[in-house]
């Protein structure tokens, strides 16, 4: 049993199967999966593919009829499920907060059950509310119905984290909130995970959500068969088959842009002048350089205008009237998609990159973007091919086991043999 | 002697009867509530067991009160025992039915969440399901109490306690001077008691239903 506290624990599912009596086809069929400690794995698939069933088998809300579950290396398939669940955070759609308890009481449930002293529970509740971005003083004593959907979901996450479990299971947690709030909650979850390093298994049917928060994504088809299990980059670059590419949907290359930050591509330097520079110096700079355009910075070093040769002359030497104002800048943390958006709308075909206080640090232009995207896609494709190969080997081994009957040769089907 | 003179003259006796009436209803209601909730807890998760419990208690209610008490006399004798048994049986139905409906009405997602965060079955029942089912259960108790107020008056037929004695005495001596006053006093007393109990339940509701689920 993994101890509570600190970082995540690994999860291994081995030939996990769920059969319901009287149904010919198993709901979840022989699924093996290895989830590393501290990793966010997203299970994504169409409705009814058994992804929720698979998730609920990890904390044994649904008892598997076959296979093993190991957590932190320890077999938890047969231990007391109540004790197991207290060490696994569980967050569900529309939060599942208990309406007759206040926010604080909801969060305190698990710590109370495992017998924390009152003072520690109180401190922990405040800490968690703070962590999920709710003011403890204001929200502590409220009832769930007095909260918005997004706030309820935050409390739901806080409750799941209350006893600091190493593993967090999230079953479409953001499925019932509006798109803007959902976007916000996803960002918050990513930020939280940066601090906490839990092992998170996250179920969704929204592929865009999956690529946004997943370190790795398992695309599931019916009966939870794994169609592809790989990084978002690799799945976008090289969907394993028609089913996966259908699920990825159109615009895979554009989605890929969301996964890379401006800081990961080459930021080029560009000739700049300060707004306080003497006019003559600016003119000289324009004439001298190989370029016919310079970026004008204001007193704080922030990009202000693009100046072209001739602009000054047309404006009769007035710096205030010359040139094209800078509409949009991006930070180093912006996604390439944001950068592309800015490059496309700026008529100079490039965008200035700014630092923390909005000061100029370089530019990204169309050419840089094109080159880096091509490079990335190529690298992704190679990675994906390699991983695909492994998955196929695994599948071949499983098929072998199924055909031979799994008595006596289970060792072949065991996951990890191909890793 | 008019009605008010009658009440003024006999208020000692009337108060004792009213007190016993209320006491019988209250105690039987407590027993019926405990039994009813236990029956509901034992049966609500099974379709047929829940329906069986509701149907059985409903059938008891269709037996006329006078007949039930009359049937009980040869078995348990006169006085308090037939009264308590009859009142408890009649009080069961609304409690059992509302408790089953209330427990079944708890959002399955909440039960799932409770199990998922590691609550044992008894903890889930005590901390989640029963508190959430409490408003309908309380409504059941309220309805049952109103009903028992009337039925308790009939218990006087078996020499039971309560305002029924005044009513029966009046009915037995119809035509005499105080007959109408007696019937009127017993009936009005029952109504006043019922209203007082109802006010009490409103108060209990305010005190025991958490703010998060109060209508």
Boltz contact constraints between the chains, C-beta under 6 A:
constraints:
  - contact:
      token1: [A, 61]
      token2: [B, 115]
      max_distance: 6.0
  - contact:
      token1: [A, 61]
      token2: [B, 116]
      max_distance: 6.0
  - contact:
      token1: [A, 82]
      token2: [B, 118]
      max_distance: 6.0
  - contact:
      token1: [A, 82]
      token2: [B, 120]
      max_distance: 6.0
  - contact:
      token1: [A, 85]
      token2: [B, 118]
      max_distance: 6.0
  - contact:
      token1: [A, 86]
      token2: [B, 118]
      max_distance: 6.0
  - contact:
      token1: [A, 90]
      token2: [B, 116]
      max_distance: 6.0
  - contact:
      token1: [A, 90]
      token2: [B, 117]
      max_distance: 6.0
  - contact:
      token1: [A, 92]
      token2: [B, 113]
      max_distance: 6.0
  - contact:
      token1: [A, 96]
      token2: [B, 109]
      max_distance: 6.0
  - contact:
      token1: [A, 96]
      token2: [B, 110]
      max_distance: 6.0
  - contact:
      token1: [A, 96]
      token2: [B, 113]
      max_distance: 6.0
  - contact:
      token1: [A, 98]
      token2: [B, 128]
      max_distance: 6.0
  - contact:
      token1: [A, 99]
      token2: [B, 212]
      max_distance: 6.0
  - contact:
      token1: [A, 99]
      token2: [B, 213]
      max_distance: 6.0
  - contact:
      token1: [A, 100]
      token2: [B, 131]
      max_distance: 6.0
  - contact:
      token1: [A, 100]
      token2: [B, 132]
      max_distance: 6.0
  - contact:
      token1: [A, 100]
      token2: [B, 210]
      max_distance: 6.0
  - contact:
      token1: [A, 100]
      token2: [B, 212]
      max_distance: 6.0
  - contact:
      token1: [A, 100]
      token2: [B, 213]
      max_distance: 6.0
  - contact:
      token1: [A, 110]
      token2: [B, 117]
      max_distance: 6.0
  - contact:
      token1: [A, 143]
      token2: [B, 211]
      max_distance: 6.0
  - contact:
      token1: [A, 143]
      token2: [B, 212]
      max_distance: 6.0
